[in-house]
C-alpha cells in the first residue's frame, strides 16, 4: 500500500514531467524552424563574419563607400540609418579588402540586432573590393543622442520632437 506522502510525491513528479513535456512540445516548432542565413556564420553571439566574391586585381574598398553602404541600413524601430543614429563605432579596412566594423546598439537588449547585422553585412558585401567582413556588435557601449549626426538629429526631432521642449 502506498502511503499518502508517497502518493503526493508521485503526483508531483508526474505533474512536473507533464509540464516539461508540454513546454518542449510548445517550443518544438520554433526550435525546428531555426535557420541561419546563407553565407553568414555566427562565431559568437555578437560577432559576424562574411565574405564577398574575390575580384582578382581589384583595389581595396574605399572607406567612404563603406560608410555610405552602412548609411543604407535603417534601424528597424525608428527608420533612421545606423550611421545617422550614431551606431557606427569604428570601421577599419586594409588594402586586401578586409573590413572590420564595430556597431553600438541603442540598448543592450535590442531585439533587432541580428537584422541590423545581416543587413549591414549585405550592404558591405555590395561595395567593390570587399573580401572579408568582420562585424561586431558591442552591447556594452552606451548609446545616447549625442552620437547622432546632424542629419540624424534633424530626423530624430521630426520623429520624436525637440527633447529640450519643456512642455513635455
Backbone bond lengths (Angstrom), bond angles and torsions (degrees), N, CA, C in turn:
res aa  C-N    CA-C-N  psi(-1)  N-CA   C-N-CA  omega(-1)  CA-C   N-CA-C  phi
1 X - - - 1.444 - - 1.527 109.23 -
2 X 1.318 114.80 136.15 1.452 120.89 -178.28 1.523 108.62 -87.58
3 X 1.320 115.51 129.97 1.470 118.79 179.58 1.524 110.46 -72.85
4 X 1.302 114.70 166.57 1.459 120.36 -178.53 1.529 111.39 -63.66
5 X 1.325 118.80 -39.76 1.471 123.87 179.43 1.528 109.59 -64.79
6 X 1.324 117.08 -44.90 1.460 120.70 178.83 1.525 110.32 -62.44
7 X 1.309 117.74 -38.70 1.454 122.74 178.96 1.527 110.76 -63.65
8 X 1.335 116.37 -42.49 1.467 120.30 177.62 1.531 111.21 -62.71
9 X 1.336 117.71 -44.58 1.461 121.56 178.86 1.526 111.34 -63.48
10 X 1.316 116.14 -39.98 1.457 120.61 178.91 1.536 110.61 -64.10
11 X 1.329 116.86 -45.44 1.464 120.73 178.98 1.524 111.47 -64.83
12 X 1.317 117.16 -39.92 1.476 120.65 178.73 1.531 110.29 -65.23
13 X 1.326 116.86 -40.57 1.467 120.63 179.11 1.518 111.92 -64.71
14 X 1.323 116.87 -43.73 1.466 121.59 178.57 1.528 110.16 -64.37
15 X 1.326 117.15 -42.70 1.469 121.12 178.62 1.528 110.52 -61.14
16 X 1.312 117.22 -45.84 1.471 121.59 178.84 1.526 111.17 -61.45
17 X 1.309 116.70 -43.32 1.461 120.41 178.75 1.526 110.82 -62.48
18 X 1.318 118.02 -41.34 1.459 121.23 179.29 1.537 111.32 -66.07
19 X 1.313 117.51 -37.82 1.470 121.24 177.44 1.530 110.09 -63.53
20 X 1.323 117.48 -44.90 1.468 121.45 179.06 1.525 110.71 -62.42
21 X 1.324 117.44 -45.87 1.464 120.90 178.23 1.523 110.28 -61.25
22 X 1.325 117.66 -41.39 1.465 121.25 178.17 1.516 112.29 -62.19
23 X 1.323 117.85 -42.97 1.464 121.49 178.27 1.525 111.45 -63.01
24 X 1.315 116.11 -42.47 1.466 119.67 178.72 1.524 110.03 -63.59
25 X 1.317 117.68 -45.91 1.469 120.92 -179.50 1.533 111.68 -64.15
26 X 1.340 117.56 -38.06 1.460 120.31 179.58 1.535 111.72 -66.55
27 X 1.310 117.47 -34.06 1.457 121.19 -176.87 1.524 113.40 -95.83
28 X 1.302 118.05 -4.46 1.458 121.54 -177.68 1.528 113.36 -58.72
29 X 1.335 121.00 -45.40 1.468 119.33 179.46 1.530 112.89 -59.53
30 X 1.320 117.12 -40.69 1.468 120.18 179.26 1.526 110.75 -66.49
31 X 1.313 116.93 -39.35 1.461 119.89 179.86 1.527 111.47 -67.74
32 X 1.325 117.23 -38.29 1.463 121.06 -179.02 1.521 112.69 -74.43
33 X 1.322 118.19 -26.36 1.468 120.11 -176.17 1.518 113.28 -90.52
34 X 1.305 119.54 -0.95 1.462 121.08 179.22 1.510 109.99 -66.32
35 X 1.339 114.15 125.72 1.456 120.28 178.24 1.512 108.37 -135.63
36 X 1.308 116.41 149.16 1.460 121.07 175.35 1.516 107.89 -98.35
37 X 1.315 115.66 147.92 1.463 120.63 178.26 1.518 110.69 -62.10
38 X 1.318 116.65 149.51 1.454 120.12 179.92 1.513 108.99 -68.50
39 X 1.303 115.60 138.57 1.453 120.86 178.56 1.515 113.62 76.40
40 X 1.287 118.23 3.01 1.458 121.93 -176.52 1.517 108.04 -113.90
41 X 1.323 115.47 121.47 1.456 117.78 176.15 1.510 108.53 -118.62
42 X 1.288 115.32 132.14 1.448 120.18 -178.01 1.518 108.06 -98.56
43 X 1.355 116.78 104.11 1.453 119.93 -175.85 1.522 111.92 -83.74
44 X 1.303 117.94 -21.97 1.448 123.25 174.04 1.524 106.74 -154.43
45 X 1.302 117.66 169.78 1.464 119.91 -175.09 1.516 112.18 -56.78
46 X 1.296 118.07 -35.19 1.461 121.15 -174.44 1.523 112.88 -113.03
47 X 1.317 118.97 7.91 1.467 121.60 -178.20 1.515 110.95 -120.75
48 X 1.326 115.71 138.17 1.455 122.56 -179.19 1.516 108.67 -131.38
49 X 1.312 116.11 139.79 1.456 121.63 179.19 1.521 107.70 -128.66
50 X 1.313 116.35 136.27 1.453 121.10 178.85 1.517 107.29 -150.41
51 X 1.305 116.85 167.45 1.462 119.95 177.89 1.519 109.34 -143.09
52 X 1.329 113.66 157.00 1.457 121.23 178.53 1.522 107.63 -110.52
53 X 1.324 117.53 158.93 1.461 119.61 178.28 1.530 110.15 -61.29
54 X 1.318 115.97 133.69 1.461 120.59 -179.16 1.528 110.25 -75.83
55 X 1.328 114.76 136.19 1.464 121.14 175.34 1.523 106.42 -110.81
56 X 1.346 117.93 112.28 1.468 120.49 -176.94 1.534 111.42 -57.69
57 X 1.318 114.95 130.87 1.464 120.70 175.99 1.514 114.84 80.01
58 X 1.327 117.57 -1.02 1.466 120.05 -179.23 1.528 109.28 -73.71
59 X 1.329 117.01 138.52 1.464 118.98 177.37 1.533 109.94 -70.47
60 X 1.323 116.28 162.09 1.461 120.70 177.18 1.518 110.00 -63.84
61 X 1.313 117.24 158.42 1.463 120.57 -177.36 1.526 111.62 -70.17
62 X 1.301 114.68 153.97 1.449 122.52 176.52 1.529 108.36 -83.11
63 X 1.325 117.29 133.80 1.464 119.59 -177.36 1.529 111.84 -64.07
64 X 1.327 117.75 -31.87 1.464 120.13 177.45 1.532 110.17 -64.65
65 X 1.337 117.23 -40.24 1.467 120.85 177.52 1.530 110.86 -64.07
66 X 1.332 116.84 -34.17 1.463 120.32 178.13 1.531 110.92 -68.06
67 X 1.337 116.25 -41.53 1.468 119.71 177.95 1.530 110.05 -65.36
68 X 1.332 116.78 -40.16 1.467 120.05 177.88 1.532 110.94 -63.67
69 X 1.327 117.01 -36.65 1.470 120.34 177.23 1.525 110.10 -64.75
70 X 1.323 117.23 -43.03 1.464 120.27 179.10 1.528 111.47 -68.32
71 X 1.328 116.80 -26.62 1.468 120.37 177.79 1.528 111.45 -68.22
72 X 1.331 117.74 -13.90 1.470 121.28 176.31 1.529 112.18 -86.30
73 X 1.324 116.66 -1.85 1.468 121.06 -179.91 1.523 108.34 -95.99
74 X 1.341 117.29 114.14 1.463 119.06 179.53 1.524 111.41 -87.08
75 X 1.315 115.71 151.43 1.457 119.99 167.29 1.530 105.25 -76.14
76 X 1.334 118.91 121.53 1.468 120.71 -173.65 1.527 115.29 -61.04
77 X 1.314 117.59 -24.59 1.467 119.03 -176.71 1.516 113.11 -81.47
78 X 1.333 117.48 -39.01 1.464 118.33 -173.20 1.523 113.34 -122.23
79 X 1.310 117.89 6.37 1.456 123.27 173.60 1.530 114.17 54.42
80 X 1.324 116.31 38.65 1.460 122.74 168.74 1.520 106.52 -111.32
81 X 1.324 117.18 148.32 1.460 118.07 178.20 1.524 109.24 -66.58
82 X 1.321 115.57 151.93 1.463 118.97 -179.58 1.521 111.18 -65.02
83 X 1.343 117.52 -24.47 1.466 120.69 176.71 1.528 109.50 -73.15
84 X 1.347 117.52 -49.91 1.468 120.54 178.45 1.518 111.83 -62.39
85 X 1.308 116.69 -30.36 1.458 121.35 179.82 1.534 111.60 -76.39
86 X 1.325 116.20 -14.75 1.461 119.87 179.10 1.514 113.46 84.44
87 X 1.330 116.90 24.03 1.465 119.83 179.92 1.531 112.57 -82.48
88 X 1.331 117.39 -17.55 1.468 120.69 178.74 1.525 108.12 -77.03
89 X 1.319 116.28 108.04 1.462 121.30 -177.89 1.518 111.19 -88.43
90 X 1.342 116.78 -45.42 1.461 119.66 178.09 1.518 110.23 -154.34
91 X 1.319 114.23 153.39 1.458 121.93 179.29 1.517 107.37 -144.84
92 X 1.314 116.32 128.27 1.461 121.38 177.67 1.519 108.27 -134.34
93 X 1.326 115.55 140.61 1.461 120.36 179.32 1.524 107.94 -138.65
94 X 1.329 116.52 140.05 1.462 119.23 176.12 1.519 110.14 -108.24
95 X 1.312 116.57 174.01 1.466 121.21 -175.44 1.530 112.85 -68.38
96 X 1.315 117.78 -15.58 1.468 121.39 177.78 1.521 112.93 -84.60
97 X 1.326 117.30 -5.62 1.456 120.47 -179.91 1.512 114.70 92.78
98 X 1.340 116.29 13.29 1.464 120.44 176.95 1.525 108.73 -85.54
99 X 1.320 115.34 128.13 1.462 121.40 -175.03 1.521 109.16 -118.03
100 X 1.322 115.63 133.59 1.467 121.99 175.61 1.523 107.65 -121.32
101 X 1.324 115.92 125.48 1.461 121.61 -177.89 1.520 108.71 -129.17
102 X 1.329 115.68 137.98 1.458 121.14 172.13 1.525 106.97 -121.67
103 X 1.331 115.41 125.82 1.459 121.97 177.72 1.524 109.36 -113.34
104 X 1.319 114.79 141.36 1.460 122.31 174.71 1.522 106.55 -96.91
105 X 1.306 117.30 148.23 1.458 121.42 177.01 1.529 109.36 -102.89
106 X 1.329 116.39 150.34 1.463 119.32 178.47 1.522 111.03 -66.63
107 X 1.323 116.46 -23.59 1.463 120.58 174.63 1.523 107.82 -153.07
108 X 1.333 117.76 145.91 1.473 119.94 -179.98 1.526 112.86 -60.96
109 X 1.320 117.87 -21.80 1.459 122.08 -178.96 1.523 111.86 -97.32
110 X 1.318 118.40 17.90 1.463 122.33 -176.42 1.534 110.33 -51.34
111 X 1.334 117.70 117.45 1.460 119.50 -177.66 1.531 112.87 -75.20
112 X 1.322 117.24 -9.18 1.460 121.07 -176.85 1.522 113.38 -105.65
113 X 1.325 118.08 14.32 1.463 119.27 -174.77 1.530 113.12 -61.19
114 X 1.316 118.04 -36.28 1.471 119.84 179.54 1.525 109.72 -69.15
115 X 1.327 117.51 -42.55 1.468 121.23 179.02 1.532 110.55 -61.72
116 X 1.321 117.04 -43.45 1.470 121.26 179.10 1.530 109.95 -63.43
117 X 1.323 117.22 -43.17 1.468 120.66 -179.82 1.530 111.17 -63.89
118 X 1.309 117.21 -46.45 1.477 120.24 -178.92 1.522 111.98 -64.49
119 X 1.335 116.56 -42.85 1.459 120.00 179.19 1.532 109.97 -65.46
120 X 1.317 117.38 -39.10 1.465 121.45 177.64 1.522 110.99 -62.13
121 X 1.324 116.37 -43.96 1.470 119.78 178.66 1.525 111.30 -61.37
122 X 1.323 116.94 -43.94 1.470 120.37 -179.53 1.526 110.76 -62.41
123 X 1.317 116.99 -43.39 1.468 119.81 179.77 1.522 110.98 -66.74
124 X 1.309 118.04 -40.69 1.470 120.86 179.47 1.526 110.97 -65.72
125 X 1.334 116.81 -38.52 1.473 120.34 178.68 1.526 112.06 -63.39
126 X 1.324 117.56 -23.50 1.463 120.59 -178.24 1.526 112.71 -78.85
127 X 1.315 117.55 -9.51 1.464 121.19 -179.15 1.533 108.65 -81.83
128 X 1.336 117.27 126.94 1.467 120.00 179.55 1.533 111.54 -58.71
129 X 1.317 115.49 136.39 1.459 121.90 176.89 1.515 114.50 95.89
130 X 1.329 117.90 -10.63 1.465 120.41 179.01 1.521 108.87 -74.28
131 X 1.332 116.02 130.84 1.463 120.11 178.00 1.518 111.61 -112.29
132 X 1.314 116.79 -52.65 1.473 120.82 -177.30 1.526 108.12 -133.08
133 X 1.328 114.68 138.27 1.459 120.86 -178.43 1.522 108.73 -122.03
134 X 1.309 115.32 129.40 1.454 121.82 172.52 1.518 105.80 -118.34
135 X 1.320 116.44 108.73 1.456 122.08 -177.08 1.518 108.58 -112.67
136 X 1.313 115.68 127.64 1.466 119.77 179.89 1.517 109.21 -124.16
137 X 1.315 115.88 133.03 1.456 122.35 173.58 1.519 107.38 -95.68
138 X 1.317 116.35 132.63 1.460 120.26 -177.85 1.527 109.60 -112.75
139 X 1.330 117.79 92.38 1.460 120.24 -177.83 1.526 112.68 -74.13
140 X 1.327 117.34 -11.72 1.463 119.90 -178.62 1.525 112.56 -82.37
141 X 1.340 117.32 -27.22 1.463 119.56 178.62 1.517 108.85 -71.13
142 X 1.308 115.27 138.84 1.457 119.40 -178.00 1.517 110.89 -89.11
143 X 1.314 115.46 132.32 1.449 121.45 174.87 1.514 108.53 -97.84
144 X 1.324 116.52 143.20 1.460 121.23 170.98 1.524 107.48 -148.15
145 X 1.336 118.00 164.98 1.469 120.89 -175.02 1.530 115.18 -59.17
146 X 1.315 118.34 -16.77 1.470 119.39 178.16 1.527 111.59 -66.74
147 X 1.322 118.20 -16.17 1.467 121.83 178.57 1.531 112.53 -79.15
148 X 1.329 117.71 -12.39 1.463 121.49 -179.46 1.529 111.07 -63.35
149 X 1.335 116.22 142.85 1.460 120.19 171.27 1.529 107.62 -74.61
150 X 1.332 117.51 172.02 1.474 119.82 178.04 1.530 110.28 -59.78
151 X 1.329 116.34 -43.73 1.469 120.33 177.09 1.531 110.14 -62.88
152 X 1.324 116.39 -39.79 1.455 120.77 177.93 1.517 112.24 -63.51
153 X 1.336 116.59 -39.56 1.478 120.26 178.06 1.522 110.34 -64.30
154 X 1.331 116.71 -40.67 1.463 120.40 179.41 1.530 110.03 -62.91
155 X 1.330 116.80 -49.06 1.463 120.61 -179.75 1.530 111.27 -65.64
156 X 1.324 116.81 -37.51 1.455 121.68 179.27 1.531 109.64 -61.23
157 X 1.349 116.87 -42.76 1.467 120.82 177.81 1.522 111.14 -64.64
158 X 1.350 117.10 -37.45 1.473 120.13 177.87 1.524 111.18 -61.27
159 X 1.319 115.93 -40.54 1.467 120.71 -176.29 1.528 111.82 -80.63
160 X 1.342 116.76 -45.46 1.461 120.50 -171.58 1.524 114.45 -109.77
161 X 1.316 117.94 -4.32 1.467 120.33 -177.24 1.520 110.52 83.90
162 X 1.307 115.73 175.11 1.451 121.80 -178.42 1.534 109.24 -80.43
163 X 1.360 117.43 118.73 1.459 118.96 -178.08 1.531 112.85 -65.14
164 X 1.337 118.23 -17.26 1.457 120.80 -179.84 1.519 112.11 -84.71
165 X 1.343 117.20 -4.46 1.450 122.14 179.48 1.525 109.55 -66.17
166 X 1.340 116.34 114.07 1.472 120.04 -174.66 1.520 113.01 -78.73
167 X 1.333 117.45 -8.64 1.452 119.87 -179.72 1.516 112.21 -72.81
168 X 1.271 117.94 -10.94 1.466 121.30 -178.27 1.479 112.41 -81.46
